[in-house]
Each structure stands twice: as C-alpha cells, then as structure tokens.
Amino acid sequence: MKKIALLSILLVLLVGLDYASAQGCVTCTNVAAQLGQDSAIGLNKGIIYLAFMPLSITIGFSIYFYRRHQQEKNLIDPQDSL
C-alpha cells in the first residue's frame, strides 16, 4: 500500500513539473510560425531528436518493471492454486 501511495505522489509531482516546464511552448510556436516551411521542419526534427532519449529511458524502465512484476506474480500464483 505504501508503494502505491509513493508512486501516486511521484506521478503527481512529475505531472506538475511537466506543466511548469511546458510554458515555453508559446514562444516556440510563435518562432516556428515566422520561420517558414523548411526551418519549421528542422525545428520539428530537433524536438523529436531531443525527446527521443527521455522517452526511450521511460519506456525501458516501464518494460523492466512490468516484466519484474510479472515474474513476481508468476512466482506467487502457483502456491495460491493449491
């Protein structure tokens, strides 16, 4: 139960930090509107490039903890079925 509470608090903090750090998006939108087609494509590719590493780390941790949870669940289930 403590794990669920801790994860809930962590999730709320991460969502709050994400909202606070996303305030610069208005500036990016205004600049991209003035750049032109080729520069806007380059800006979009740069954003994707910068987002790749944090997203891959998040996906990697999610897969690791999901598999770990499934292994623990499989170790417990055979004893419950007796």
Biopython code that builds the backbone (N, CA, C, O; Angstrom):
import numpy as np
from Bio.PDB.StructureBuilder import StructureBuilder

atoms = [
    (1, "MET", "N", (0.822, -1.185, 0.000)),
    (1, "MET", "CA", (0.000, 0.000, 0.000)),
    (1, "MET", "C", (0.869, 1.253, 0.000)),
    (1, "MET", "O", (0.519, 2.264, -0.610)),
    (2, "LYS", "N", (2.011, 1.176, 0.694)),
    (2, "LYS", "CA", (2.914, 2.315, 0.728)),
    (2, "LYS", "C", (3.504, 2.581, -0.651)),
    (2, "LYS", "O", (3.749, 3.730, -1.018)),
    (3, "LYS", "N", (3.734, 1.498, -1.421)),
    (3, "LYS", "CA", (4.279, 1.662, -2.765)),
    (3, "LYS", "C", (3.303, 2.417, -3.654)),
    (3, "LYS", "O", (3.706, 3.280, -4.433)),
    (4, "ILE", "N", (2.030, 2.095, -3.540)),
    (4, "ILE", "CA", (1.017, 2.762, -4.356)),
    (4, "ILE", "C", (0.922, 4.236, -3.996)),
    (4, "ILE", "O", (0.803, 5.086, -4.879)),
    (5, "ALA", "N", (0.973, 4.541, -2.720)),
    (5, "ALA", "CA", (0.916, 5.936, -2.290)),
    (5, "ALA", "C", (2.147, 6.700, -2.764)),
    (5, "ALA", "O", (2.035, 7.837, -3.223)),
    (6, "LEU", "N", (3.312, 6.085, -2.654)),
    (6, "LEU", "CA", (4.540, 6.727, -3.096)),
    (6, "LEU", "C", (4.528, 6.958, -4.600)),
    (6, "LEU", "O", (4.919, 8.028, -5.067)),
    (7, "LEU", "N", (4.088, 5.972, -5.353)),
    (7, "LEU", "CA", (4.011, 6.127, -6.803)),
    (7, "LEU", "C", (2.987, 7.189, -7.197)),
    (7, "LEU", "O", (3.203, 7.923, -8.161)),
    (8, "SER", "N", (1.895, 7.280, -6.478)),
    (8, "SER", "CA", (0.886, 8.297, -6.764)),
    (8, "SER", "C", (1.438, 9.695, -6.530)),
    (8, "SER", "O", (1.225, 10.597, -7.339)),
    (9, "ILE", "N", (2.144, 9.870, -5.423)),
    (9, "ILE", "CA", (2.742, 11.172, -5.131)),
    (9, "ILE", "C", (3.792, 11.522, -6.186)),
    (9, "ILE", "O", (3.860, 12.664, -6.641)),
    (10, "LEU", "N", (4.600, 10.554, -6.569)),
    (10, "LEU", "CA", (5.616, 10.778, -7.591)),
    (10, "LEU", "C", (4.981, 11.153, -8.926)),
    (10, "LEU", "O", (5.476, 12.041, -9.621)),
    (11, "LEU", "N", (3.906, 10.495, -9.282)),
    (11, "LEU", "CA", (3.209, 10.799, -10.533)),
    (11, "LEU", "C", (2.648, 12.215, -10.519)),
    (11, "LEU", "O", (2.753, 12.928, -11.517)),
    (12, "VAL", "N", (2.060, 12.629, -9.413)),
    (12, "VAL", "CA", (1.513, 13.984, -9.303)),
    (12, "VAL", "C", (2.631, 15.016, -9.425)),
    (12, "VAL", "O", (2.460, 16.038, -10.089)),
    (13, "LEU", "N", (3.772, 14.757, -8.790)),
    (13, "LEU", "CA", (4.893, 15.690, -8.882)),
    (13, "LEU", "C", (5.437, 15.776, -10.300)),
    (13, "LEU", "O", (5.750, 16.865, -10.781)),
    (14, "LEU", "N", (5.551, 14.645, -10.967)),
    (14, "LEU", "CA", (6.056, 14.656, -12.334)),
    (14, "LEU", "C", (5.119, 15.377, -13.285)),
    (14, "LEU", "O", (5.572, 16.111, -14.163)),
    (15, "VAL", "N", (3.822, 15.179, -13.121)),
    (15, "VAL", "CA", (2.857, 15.873, -13.966)),
    (15, "VAL", "C", (2.917, 17.368, -13.696)),
    (15, "VAL", "O", (2.847, 18.163, -14.634)),
    (16, "GLY", "N", (3.043, 17.761, -12.456)),
    (16, "GLY", "CA", (3.140, 19.170, -12.105)),
    (16, "GLY", "C", (4.401, 19.810, -12.665)),
    (16, "GLY", "O", (4.359, 20.943, -13.144)),
    (17, "LEU", "N", (5.515, 19.102, -12.611)),
    (17, "LEU", "CA", (6.756, 19.631, -13.164)),
    (17, "LEU", "C", (6.671, 19.747, -14.679)),
    (17, "LEU", "O", (7.211, 20.688, -15.261)),
    (18, "ASP", "N", (6.005, 18.808, -15.315)),
    (18, "ASP", "CA", (5.843, 18.853, -16.755)),
    (18, "ASP", "C", (5.037, 20.082, -17.165)),
    (18, "ASP", "O", (5.372, 20.753, -18.141)),
    (19, "TYR", "N", (3.981, 20.373, -16.423)),
    (19, "TYR", "CA", (3.161, 21.547, -16.713)),
    (19, "TYR", "C", (3.966, 22.830, -16.531)),
    (19, "TYR", "O", (3.843, 23.763, -17.325)),
    (20, "ALA", "N", (4.776, 22.877, -15.503)),
    (20, "ALA", "CA", (5.563, 24.079, -15.230)),
    (20, "ALA", "C", (6.640, 24.292, -16.283)),
    (20, "ALA", "O", (6.948, 25.436, -16.619)),
    (21, "SER", "N", (7.216, 23.229, -16.808)),
    (21, "SER", "CA", (8.290, 23.370, -17.788)),
    (21, "SER", "C", (7.776, 23.561, -19.205)),
    (21, "SER", "O", (8.560, 23.906, -20.089)),
    (22, "ALA", "N", (6.499, 23.350, -19.454)),
    (22, "ALA", "CA", (5.942, 23.460, -20.803)),
    (22, "ALA", "C", (5.512, 24.878, -21.142)),
    (22, "ALA", "O", (4.872, 25.083, -22.173)),
    (23, "GLN", "N", (5.834, 25.850, -20.329)),
    (23, "GLN", "CA", (5.384, 27.215, -20.566)),
    (23, "GLN", "C", (6.116, 27.879, -21.725)),
    (23, "GLN", "O", (5.650, 28.897, -22.237)),
    (24, "GLY", "N", (7.235, 27.338, -22.146)),
    (24, "GLY", "CA", (7.960, 27.922, -23.264)),
    (24, "GLY", "C", (7.406, 27.542, -24.615)),
    (24, "GLY", "O", (7.911, 28.024, -25.629)),
    (25, "CYS", "N", (6.407, 26.714, -24.679)),
    (25, "CYS", "CA", (5.852, 26.251, -25.943)),
    (25, "CYS", "C", (5.237, 27.383, -26.757)),
    (25, "CYS", "O", (5.242, 27.323, -27.987)),
    (26, "VAL", "N", (4.715, 28.396, -26.111)),
    (26, "VAL", "CA", (4.138, 29.533, -26.827)),
    (26, "VAL", "C", (5.222, 30.244, -27.623)),
    (26, "VAL", "O", (4.992, 30.651, -28.762)),
    (27, "THR", "N", (6.386, 30.393, -27.038)),
    (27, "THR", "CA", (7.496, 31.032, -27.736)),
    (27, "THR", "C", (7.917, 30.208, -28.946)),
    (27, "THR", "O", (8.145, 30.762, -30.022)),
    (28, "CYS", "N", (8.020, 28.911, -28.786)),
    (28, "CYS", "CA", (8.394, 28.041, -29.904)),
    (28, "CYS", "C", (7.366, 28.128, -31.027)),
    (28, "CYS", "O", (7.735, 28.158, -32.201)),
    (29, "THR", "N", (6.098, 28.169, -30.686)),
    (29, "THR", "CA", (5.040, 28.243, -31.694)),
    (29, "THR", "C", (5.128, 29.545, -32.473)),
    (29, "THR", "O", (4.997, 29.546, -33.697)),
    (30, "ASN", "N", (5.347, 30.650, -31.780)),
    (30, "ASN", "CA", (5.458, 31.947, -32.457)),
    (30, "ASN", "C", (6.682, 32.012, -33.369)),
    (30, "ASN", "O", (6.605, 32.534, -34.481)),
    (31, "VAL", "N", (7.791, 31.491, -32.902)),
    (31, "VAL", "CA", (9.009, 31.494, -33.711)),
    (31, "VAL", "C", (8.842, 30.589, -34.923)),
    (31, "VAL", "O", (9.245, 30.958, -36.026)),
    (32, "ALA", "N", (8.255, 29.413, -34.736)),
    (32, "ALA", "CA", (8.069, 28.474, -35.841)),
    (32, "ALA", "C", (7.123, 29.043, -36.895)),
    (32, "ALA", "O", (7.290, 28.770, -38.084)),
    (33, "ALA", "N", (6.149, 29.818, -36.483)),
    (33, "ALA", "CA", (5.211, 30.415, -37.440)),
    (33, "ALA", "C", (5.910, 31.443, -38.314)),
    (33, "ALA", "O", (5.494, 31.658, -39.453)),
    (34, "GLN", "N", (6.954, 32.080, -37.815)),
    (34, "GLN", "CA", (7.662, 33.105, -38.572)),
    (34, "GLN", "C", (8.823, 32.558, -39.399)),
    (34, "GLN", "O", (9.347, 33.270, -40.256)),
    (35, "LEU", "N", (9.236, 31.315, -39.165)),
    (35, "LEU", "CA", (10.435, 30.785, -39.807)),
    (35, "LEU", "C", (10.242, 30.422, -41.272)),
    (35, "LEU", "O", (11.101, 30.722, -42.102)),
    (36, "GLY", "N", (9.171, 29.806, -41.586)),
    (36, "GLY", "CA", (8.980, 29.280, -42.936)),
    (36, "GLY", "C", (8.939, 27.767, -42.891)),
    (36, "GLY", "O", (9.178, 27.160, -41.848)),
    (37, "GLN", "N", (8.635, 27.160, -44.033)),
    (37, "GLN", "CA", (8.399, 25.710, -44.103)),
    (37, "GLN", "C", (9.649, 24.896, -43.779)),
    (37, "GLN", "O", (9.586, 23.987, -42.952)),
    (38, "ASP", "N", (10.788, 25.202, -44.415)),
    (38, "ASP", "CA", (11.997, 24.394, -44.212)),
    (38, "ASP", "C", (12.520, 24.494, -42.786)),
    (38, "ASP", "O", (12.920, 23.487, -42.202)),
    (39, "SER", "N", (12.521, 25.672, -42.232)),
    (39, "SER", "CA", (13.003, 25.846, -40.860)),
    (39, "SER", "C", (12.065, 25.203, -39.845)),
    (39, "SER", "O", (12.510, 24.685, -38.820)),
    (40, "ALA", "N", (10.761, 25.237, -40.136)),
    (40, "ALA", "CA", (9.799, 24.603, -39.235)),
    (40, "ALA", "C", (9.992, 23.087, -39.222)),
    (40, "ALA", "O", (9.862, 22.449, -38.177)),
    (41, "ILE", "N", (10.300, 22.520, -40.372)),
    (41, "ILE", "CA", (10.563, 21.066, -40.438)),
    (41, "ILE", "C", (11.814, 20.740, -39.622)),
    (41, "ILE", "O", (11.837, 19.752, -38.889)),
    (42, "GLY", "N", (12.853, 21.571, -39.746)),
    (42, "GLY", "CA", (14.069, 21.368, -38.957)),
    (42, "GLY", "C", (13.812, 21.491, -37.469)),
    (42, "GLY", "O", (14.363, 20.730, -36.674)),
    (43, "LEU", "N", (12.973, 22.449, -37.087)),
    (43, "LEU", "CA", (12.619, 22.618, -35.672)),
    (43, "LEU", "C", (11.875, 21.385, -35.149)),
    (43, "LEU", "O", (12.144, 20.921, -34.041)),
    (44, "ASN", "N", (10.956, 20.864, -35.933)),
    (44, "ASN", "CA", (10.218, 19.656, -35.523)),
    (44, "ASN", "C", (11.149, 18.462, -35.380)),
    (44, "ASN", "O", (11.014, 17.687, -34.434)),
    (45, "LYS", "N", (12.084, 18.301, -36.295)),
    (45, "LYS", "CA", (13.047, 17.191, -36.202)),
    (45, "LYS", "C", (13.936, 17.350, -34.965)),
    (45, "LYS", "O", (14.281, 16.361, -34.319)),
    (46, "GLY", "N", (14.305, 18.589, -34.635)),
    (46, "GLY", "CA", (15.108, 18.838, -33.438)),
    (46, "GLY", "C", (14.356, 18.493, -32.164)),
    (46, "GLY", "O", (14.932, 17.946, -31.223)),
    (47, "ILE", "N", (13.072, 18.813, -32.135)),
    (47, "ILE", "CA", (12.249, 18.477, -30.968)),
    (47, "ILE", "C", (12.150, 16.967, -30.807)),
    (47, "ILE", "O", (12.259, 16.449, -29.695)),
    (48, "ILE", "N", (11.945, 16.264, -31.907)),
    (48, "ILE", "CA", (11.869, 14.800, -31.859)),
    (48, "ILE", "C", (13.209, 14.224, -31.401)),
    (48, "ILE", "O", (13.240, 13.290, -30.600)),
    (49, "TYR", "N", (14.305, 14.770, -31.899)),
    (49, "TYR", "CA", (15.640, 14.310, -31.519)),
    (49, "TYR", "C", (15.864, 14.481, -30.017)),
    (49, "TYR", "O", (16.379, 13.578, -29.358)),
    (50, "LEU", "N", (15.483, 15.626, -29.482)),
    (50, "LEU", "CA", (15.671, 15.880, -28.057)),
    (50, "LEU", "C", (14.733, 15.044, -27.184)),
    (50, "LEU", "O", (15.078, 14.724, -26.047)),
    (51, "ALA", "N", (13.576, 14.693, -27.686)),
    (51, "ALA", "CA", (12.613, 13.914, -26.911)),
    (51, "ALA", "C", (12.912, 12.419, -26.945)),
    (51, "ALA", "O", (12.388, 11.671, -26.120)),
    (52, "PHE", "N", (13.746, 11.971, -27.884)),
    (52, "PHE", "CA", (13.983, 10.538, -28.051)),
    (52, "PHE", "C", (14.597, 9.882, -26.814)),
    (52, "PHE", "O", (14.117, 8.835, -26.379)),
    (53, "MET", "N", (15.633, 10.465, -26.246)),
    (53, "MET", "CA", (16.322, 9.835, -25.120)),
    (53, "MET", "C", (15.452, 9.748, -23.866)),
    (53, "MET", "O", (15.385, 8.669, -23.277)),
    (54, "PRO", "N", (14.781, 10.812, -23.422)),
    (54, "PRO", "CA", (13.928, 10.657, -22.240)),
    (54, "PRO", "C", (12.790, 9.668, -22.459)),
    (54, "PRO", "O", (12.434, 8.918, -21.550)),
    (55, "LEU", "N", (12.220, 9.665, -23.656)),
    (55, "LEU", "CA", (11.146, 8.707, -23.924)),
    (55, "LEU", "C", (11.655, 7.275, -23.936)),
    (55, "LEU", "O", (10.987, 6.380, -23.418)),
    (56, "SER", "N", (12.830, 7.042, -24.519)),
    (56, "SER", "CA", (13.366, 5.683, -24.540)),
    (56, "SER", "C", (13.731, 5.203, -23.136)),
    (56, "SER", "O", (13.559, 4.024, -22.828)),
    (57, "ILE", "N", (14.229, 6.091, -22.288)),
    (57, "ILE", "CA", (14.536, 5.717, -20.908)),
    (57, "ILE", "C", (13.247, 5.371, -20.159)),
    (57, "ILE", "O", (13.199, 4.387, -19.422)),
    (58, "THR", "N", (12.218, 6.173, -20.349)),
    (58, "THR", "CA", (10.933, 5.916, -19.697)),
    (58, "THR", "C", (10.340, 4.592, -20.153)),
    (58, "THR", "O", (9.846, 3.816, -19.335)),
    (59, "ILE", "N", (10.385, 4.334, -21.442)),
    (59, "ILE", "CA", (9.856, 3.064, -21.966)),
    (59, "ILE", "C", (10.678, 1.893, -21.442)),
    (59, "ILE", "O", (10.121, 0.855, -21.088)),
    (60, "GLY", "N", (11.993, 2.051, -21.389)),
    (60, "GLY", "CA", (12.856, 0.984, -20.874)),
    (60, "GLY", "C", (12.556, 0.646, -19.419)),
    (60, "GLY", "O", (12.442, -0.528, -19.066)),
    (61, "PHE", "N", (12.427, 1.666, -18.571)),
    (61, "PHE", "CA", (12.080, 1.428, -17.172)),
    (61, "PHE", "C", (10.699, 0.788, -17.041)),
    (61, "PHE", "O", (10.499, -0.097, -16.209)),
    (62, "SER", "N", (9.762, 1.229, -17.850)),
    (62, "SER", "CA", (8.411, 0.661, -17.793)),
    (62, "SER", "C", (8.417, -0.820, -18.146)),
    (62, "SER", "O", (7.773, -1.625, -17.473)),
    (63, "ILE", "N", (9.135, -1.176, -19.191)),
    (63, "ILE", "CA", (9.224, -2.583, -19.592)),
    (63, "ILE", "C", (9.915, -3.403, -18.511)),
    (63, "ILE", "O", (9.480, -4.510, -18.193)),
    (64, "TYR", "N", (10.997, -2.859, -17.943)),
    (64, "TYR", "CA", (11.724, -3.577, -16.896)),
    (64, "TYR", "C", (10.838, -3.858, -15.685)),
    (64, "TYR", "O", (10.787, -4.988, -15.200)),
    (65, "PHE", "N", (10.142, -2.833, -15.199)),
    (65, "PHE", "CA", (9.306, -3.023, -14.015)),
    (65, "PHE", "C", (8.078, -3.879, -14.317)),
    (65, "PHE", "O", (7.613, -4.609, -13.442)),
    (66, "TYR", "N", (7.546, -3.807, -15.531)),
    (66, "TYR", "CA", (6.424, -4.664, -15.900)),
    (66, "TYR", "C", (6.854, -6.127, -15.898)),
    (66, "TYR", "O", (6.160, -6.980, -15.344)),
    (67, "ARG", "N", (7.990, -6.414, -16.513)),
    (67, "ARG", "CA", (8.482, -7.803, -16.537)),
    (67, "ARG", "C", (8.810, -8.292, -15.131)),
    (67, "ARG", "O", (8.525, -9.438, -14.785)),
    (68, "ARG", "N", (9.405, -7.431, -14.331)),
    (68, "ARG", "CA", (9.728, -7.808, -12.952)),
    (68, "ARG", "C", (8.459, -8.120, -12.165)),
    (68, "ARG", "O", (8.419, -9.089, -11.408)),
    (69, "HIS", "N", (7.431, -7.306, -12.341)),
    (69, "HIS", "CA", (6.154, -7.528, -11.670)),
    (69, "HIS", "C", (5.523, -8.840, -12.141)),
    (69, "HIS", "O", (4.962, -9.584, -11.336)),
    (70, "GLN", "N", (5.613, -9.121, -13.431)),
    (70, "GLN", "CA", (5.039, -10.358, -13.949)),
    (70, "GLN", "C", (5.781, -11.579, -13.409)),
    (70, "GLN", "O", (5.155, -12.597, -13.111)),
    (71, "GLN", "N", (7.104, -11.492, -13.279)),
    (71, "GLN", "CA", (7.868, -12.608, -12.725)),
    (71, "GLN", "C", (7.510, -12.852, -11.264)),
    (71, "GLN", "O", (7.365, -14.001, -10.847)),
    (72, "GLU", "N", (7.366, -11.789, -10.489)),
    (72, "GLU", "CA", (6.972, -11.942, -9.091)),
    (72, "GLU", "C", (5.560, -12.504, -8.993)),
    (72, "GLU", "O", (5.275, -13.319, -8.116)),
    (73, "LYS", "N", (4.696, -12.083, -9.869)),
    (73, "LYS", "CA", (3.315, -12.572, -9.881)),
    (73, "LYS", "C", (3.282, -14.064, -10.225)),
    (73, "LYS", "O", (2.513, -14.818, -9.630)),
    (74, "ASN", "N", (4.105, -14.488, -11.172)),
    (74, "ASN", "CA", (4.149, -15.897, -11.562)),
    (74, "ASN", "C", (4.742, -16.766, -10.459)),
    (74, "ASN", "O", (4.382, -17.938, -10.345)),
    (75, "LEU", "N", (5.629, -16.227, -9.656)),
    (75, "LEU", "CA", (6.197, -16.999, -8.556)),
    (75, "LEU", "C", (5.192, -17.187, -7.429)),
    (75, "LEU", "O", (5.246, -18.195, -6.725)),
    (76, "ILE", "N", (4.289, -16.251, -7.245)),
    (76, "ILE", "CA", (3.311, -16.318, -6.173)),
    (76, "ILE", "C", (2.098, -17.154, -6.563)),
    (76, "ILE", "O", (1.564, -17.869, -5.715)),
    (77, "ASP", "N", (1.646, -17.092, -7.806)),
    (77, "ASP", "CA", (0.417, -17.749, -8.246)),
    (77, "ASP", "C", (0.388, -19.269, -8.052)),
    (77, "ASP", "O", (-0.643, -19.774, -7.609)),
    (78, "PRO", "N", (1.455, -20.039, -8.357)),
    (78, "PRO", "CA", (1.357, -21.483, -8.179)),
    (78, "PRO", "C", (1.056, -21.906, -6.734)),
    (78, "PRO", "O", (0.401, -22.928, -6.530)),
    (79, "GLN", "N", (1.501, -21.171, -5.757)),
    (79, "GLN", "CA", (1.234, -21.515, -4.369)),
    (79, "GLN", "C", (-0.232, -21.242, -4.012)),
    (79, "GLN", "O", (-0.813, -21.955, -3.194)),
    (80, "ASP", "N", (-0.813, -20.238, -4.608)),
    (80, "ASP", "CA", (-2.212, -19.893, -4.328)),
    (80, "ASP", "C", (-3.184, -20.905, -4.908)),
    (80, "ASP", "O", (-4.287, -21.068, -4.386)),
    (81, "SER", "N", (-2.793, -21.594, -5.984)),
    (81, "SER", "CA", (-3.720, -22.524, -6.625)),
    (81, "SER", "C", (-3.841, -23.856, -5.888)),
    (81, "SER", "O", (-4.732, -24.645, -6.204)),
    (82, "LEU", "N", (-2.969, -24.128, -4.913)),
    (82, "LEU", "CA", (-3.049, -25.396, -4.177)),
    (82, "LEU", "C", (-4.161, -25.390, -3.221)),
    (82, "LEU", "O", (-4.375, -26.377, -2.517)),
]
sb = StructureBuilder()
sb.init_structure("model")
sb.init_model(0)
sb.init_chain("A")
sb.init_seg("    ")
for serial, (resi, resn, name, xyz) in enumerate(atoms, 1):
    if name == "N":
        sb.init_residue(resn, " ", resi, " ")
    sb.init_atom(name, np.array(xyz, "f"), 0.0, 1.0, " ", f" {name:<3s}", serial, name[0])
structure = sb.get_structure()
